[in-house]
């Protein structure tokens, strides 16, 4: 009996030690850690920052970054993501080793001051991580990519006012009025987001920018699609531009946009309840189909819902593949609309140990439980922004957050705020293709920033 009792106590001690070890190793990963305030978010931010380690996502000599670990180029959109990541990481005080924030910013601004432009005076679509030289065969950039870069430069200008004059001269060098005159701006949520960047540098008087800034009102007067009872504009709808807008422009005063953002989140939670499939629809890397796909909650051309598309020479190809639960969207929704669903969503992703790597977070997991193992700047940049947003909310709880709006008790408040707007009844790894002009056409094919 004494031997049995001794053996029992040994087993109990082993179980306790095992549980303690498991809790210790999973603490930075499980979203239950978010109940401890910003500790879990800070740990997740540190994982995301690994991507920007020299020798992984940043060249040690040029200090320029790459769009993903397998492609040594970057676009203007990518450069905007890097700038935003630097600001987020500096605010979180997680840049602990060289090169410092200042050295990295200096490398970026120096590049922008001297980079080669096309004969039209426009930036090229992509530039080399190693040399900063353009890939001239890839052609010129597009307004969506430039808009993202401008918004990041505007944020840097506000964060480091001593750089304002230098940043303004960089923008002047890039002939933005001519870019807008020749290329215009796309419609929908991507155009709305990009227009915020042009507005930040005084181009809101431009006709194309002004039209894109008014996209929410225009969409509210057009046909809508009903998804699980939520009315969403019949447009090309995915999470990417919505999440960037919410994370990078927290003080944006547009109740209609905020309402549509809330509805876009809600239908993804409702899809999970209906199908038991975790849902975080956006765009990102994939195994095939040009290594890049777009997950559309709604297609603007035919109103179809929950479709996946790749692009071949600007033409949309509908794919019959399992949806990907993208890591960046899951963390962003968790920061913005914290709920029981987002807790479960993040926990489910983090239950896959391969989701965190020495290079940062991977892209996501498909509904077929396949790991999309690429590591990219766009995923880790958005997670850094999500962490910064969540921690700022924790340290300033008086600040109104979108998380409050994710619950039914406050839905009525949000809708009352825009009651003057009449909403209509519903109606029935290589660089991806550059598809930036397509939304200008009637029944357009969607466009996004051109990205890796």
Residue pairs with C-beta under 8 A, 6 or more apart in sequence:
26 350
27 33
27 39
27 40
27 43
28 40
28 43
28 44
28 46
28 47
29 43
29 44
29 350
29 356
30 40
30 347
30 350
31 40
31 334
31 342
31 343
31 346
31 347
31 350
32 40
32 343
32 347
33 39
33 40
33 43
34 40
34 41
34 334
34 338
34 343
34 390
37 394
38 390
38 391
38 394
38 395
41 335
41 386
41 387
41 390
41 391
41 394
42 92
42 94
42 387
42 391
44 331
44 383
44 387
45 88
45 89
45 92
45 94
45 383
45 384
45 387
45 388
45 391
46 94
47 356
47 360
47 361
47 383
48 85
48 360
48 361
48 379
48 380
48 381
48 383
48 384
48 387
49 85
49 89
49 94
49 95
49 360
49 380
49 384
50 56
50 357
50 358
50 359
50 360
50 380
51 57
51 359
51 360
51 361
51 375
51 376
51 377
51 380
52 58
52 65
52 82
52 85
52 86
52 89
52 380
53 359
54 60
54 63
54 99
56 69
56 358
56 359
56 360
57 65
57 66
57 68
57 69
57 359
57 360
57 375
57 377
57 380
58 64
58 65
58 66
58 104
59 65
59 66
59 72
59 129
59 130
61 130
62 107
62 111
62 129
62 130
62 131
62 132
63 99
63 103
63 104
63 107
63 108
64 74
64 107
64 108
64 111
64 127
64 128
64 129
64 130
64 132
65 74
65 78
65 79
65 82
65 129
65 377
66 72
66 73
66 74
66 129
66 377
67 73
67 74
67 75
67 78
67 376
67 377
67 378
67 431
67 451
67 452
68 285
68 374
68 375
68 376
68 377
68 429
68 452
69 359
69 374
69 375
69 376
70 374
70 429
71 429
71 430
71 431
71 452
72 128
72 129
72 130
73 126
73 127
73 128
73 129
73 135
73 431
73 452
74 82
74 126
74 127
74 129
74 377
74 452
75 125
75 126
75 127
75 141
75 145
75 431
75 449
75 450
75 451
75 452
76 123
76 141
76 145
76 146
76 148
76 149
77 144
77 145
77 148
77 149
77 449
77 450
77 451
78 377
78 378
78 451
78 452
79 108
79 112
79 149
79 152
80 145
80 148
80 149
80 150
80 151
80 152
80 153
80 197
81 148
81 152
81 377
81 378
81 381
81 382
82 108
82 377
82 381
83 105
83 108
83 149
83 152
83 153
83 155
83 156
84 152
84 155
84 248
84 381
84 384
84 385
85 377
85 380
85 381
85 384
85 385
86 95
86 101
86 104
86 105
86 156
87 152
87 155
87 156
87 159
88 381
88 384
88 385
88 387
88 388
89 95
89 101
89 384
90 101
90 159
91 388
91 392
92 384
92 387
92 388
92 391
95 101
99 107
105 156
105 160
105 163
109 163
109 166
109 167
109 170
111 127
111 132
112 170
112 173
113 166
113 169
113 170
113 173
114 132
115 123
115 127
115 132
115 134
116 124
116 133
116 134
117 123
117 124
117 174
117 175
118 124
118 136
118 140
120 140
120 175
120 178
120 182
121 174
121 175
121 178
122 140
122 141
122 174
122 175
122 178
122 179
122 182
123 134
123 140
123 141
123 146
123 174
124 134
124 135
124 136
124 138
124 139
124 140
124 141
125 134
125 135
125 138
125 139
125 140
125 141
125 142
125 145
125 431
125 434
125 450
126 134
126 135
126 138
126 431
127 133
127 134
127 135
128 134
128 135
138 431
138 434
139 434
141 450
142 183
142 434
142 436
142 437
142 447
142 449
142 450
143 179
143 180
143 183
143 184
143 185
143 186
143 194
143 198
143 208
143 436
144 185
144 186
144 190
144 191
144 193
144 194
144 436
144 447
144 448
144 449
144 450
145 436
145 449
145 450
145 451
146 174
146 176
146 179
146 194
146 197
146 198
147 185
147 193
147 194
147 195
147 196
147 197
147 198
148 193
148 194
148 197
148 244
148 449
149 197
150 171
150 176
150 197
150 198
150 200
150 201
151 193
151 196
151 197
151 200
151 248
151 249
152 197
152 248
153 167
153 170
153 171
153 201
154 197
154 200
154 201
155 248
156 163
156 167
157 163
157 164
157 167
157 168
168 201
171 201
176 198
176 201
176 203
177 203
177 206
180 198
180 203
180 206
180 208
180 209
183 436
183 437
184 208
184 437
184 440
185 191
185 194
185 195
185 198
185 208
185 209
185 211
185 212
186 194
186 212
186 436
186 437
186 438
186 439
186 440
186 444
186 447
187 212
187 215
187 235
187 439
187 440
187 444
188 215
188 219
188 235
188 236
188 237
188 241
188 300
188 439
188 446
189 215
189 235
189 236
189 237
189 238
189 241
189 242
189 245
190 236
190 240
190 241
190 439
190 446
190 447
190 448
190 449
191 212
191 215
191 439
192 212
192 213
192 215
192 216
192 241
192 245
192 257
193 241
193 242
193 244
193 245
194 212
194 449
195 204
195 209
195 212
195 213
195 215
196 213
196 245
196 249
196 252
198 204
198 206
198 209
199 209
199 213
203 209
204 210
204 213
216 254
216 256
216 257
216 260
217 256
217 421
219 233
219 235
219 260
220 233
220 256
220 421
220 422
220 423
220 424
221 422
221 424
222 233
222 234
222 235
222 424
223 233
223 234
223 303
223 424
223 426
223 427
224 231
224 232
224 233
224 234
224 423
224 424
224 425
224 426
224 427
225 231
225 232
225 233
225 234
225 298
225 303
225 305
225 426
225 427
225 428
226 232
226 426
227 267
227 270
227 297
227 298
227 305
228 266
228 267
228 270
228 271
228 274
229 270
230 263
230 266
230 267
230 270
231 263
231 423
231 425
231 426
232 260
232 263
232 264
232 267
232 297
232 298
233 260
233 298
234 298
234 300
234 303
234 427
235 298
235 300
236 296
236 298
236 299
236 300
236 439
236 444
236 446
237 264
237 296
237 297
237 298
237 300
238 281
238 282
238 283
238 294
238 295
238 296
238 297
239 264
239 268
239 280
239 281
239 282
239 297
239 326
239 329
239 332
239 333
240 282
240 283
240 329
240 448
241 448
242 260
242 261
242 264
243 282
243 328
243 329
243 332
243 333
243 336
243 382
244 382
245 252
245 257
245 261
246 252
246 261
246 332
246 336
246 402
247 332
247 335
247 336
247 382
247 385
247 386
247 389
248 385
250 389
252 258
255 414
255 417
255 418
256 418
256 421
258 402
258 405
258 414
259 414
259 415
259 417
259 418
261 402
262 337
262 402
262 405
262 406
262 411
262 414
264 297
265 333
265 336
265 337
265 406
266 406
267 297
268 279
268 280
268 281
268 297
268 333
269 279
269 339
269 341
271 277
271 279
271 306
272 278
272 279
272 341
272 345
277 323
277 367
278 325
278 330
278 344
278 345
278 348
278 349
278 367
279 323
279 325
280 325
280 326
280 329
280 330
280 333
280 345
280 364
281 295
281 296
281 297
281 306
281 323
281 326
281 329
282 295
282 326
282 328
282 329
283 292
283 293
283 294
283 295
283 326
283 448
284 292
284 293
284 324
284 326
284 328
284 363
284 364
284 372
284 376
284 378
284 379
285 291
285 292
285 363
285 372
285 374
285 376
285 429
285 452
286 292
286 293
286 310
286 321
286 324
286 363
286 372
287 370
287 372
289 310
289 317
289 319
289 321
290 310
290 311
290 312
290 430
290 432
290 433
291 374
291 429
291 430
291 432
292 310
292 311
292 432
292 451
292 452
293 308
293 309
293 310
293 319
293 321
293 324
294 308
294 309
294 310
294 311
294 446
294 448
295 307
295 308
295 323
295 324
295 326
296 304
296 305
296 306
296 307
296 308
296 309
296 446
297 305
297 306
298 304
298 305
299 305
299 307
299 309
299 446
300 443
300 444
300 446
301 316
301 443
301 444
301 445
303 427
303 428
306 323
307 318
308 318
308 319
308 321
308 323
309 316
309 317
309 318
309 319
309 446
310 316
310 317
310 319
311 317
311 432
311 433
311 435
311 445
312 433
313 433
314 433
314 434
314 435
314 437
314 438
314 445
315 445
316 445
316 446
321 366
322 366
322 367
322 368
322 370
323 366
323 367
324 363
324 364
324 365
324 366
324 367
324 372
325 345
325 348
325 349
325 364
325 365
325 366
325 367
326 363
326 364
326 379
327 349
327 355
327 361
327 362
327 363
327 364
327 379
327 383
328 361
328 364
328 378
328 379
328 380
328 381
328 382
328 383
328 386
329 382
330 342
330 345
330 346
330 349
330 364
331 346
331 382
331 383
331 386
331 387
332 382
332 383
332 385
332 386
333 342
333 345
334 342
334 343
334 345
334 346
334 386
334 390
335 386
335 387
335 389
335 390
335 393
336 386
336 389
336 401
336 402
336 403
337 402
337 403
337 405
337 406
338 390
338 401
338 403
338 406
339 403
339 406
339 407
349 355
349 364
349 365
350 356
352 365
352 371
354 362
354 371
354 373
355 361
355 362
355 364
355 365
355 371
356 362
357 375
359 375
360 375
360 379
360 380
361 375
361 379
361 380
361 383
362 371
362 372
362 373
362 374
362 375
362 379
363 372
363 373
363 374
363 375
363 376
363 379
364 372
364 379
365 371
365 372
366 372
374 429
376 452
377 452
378 451
378 452
392 399
393 399
393 401
393 403
404 410
405 411
405 413
405 414
429 452
430 452
431 450
431 452
432 450
432 451
432 452
434 450
435 445
435 446
435 447
435 448
435 450
436 447
436 448
436 449
436 450
437 447
438 444
438 445
438 446
438 447
439 445
439 446
439 447
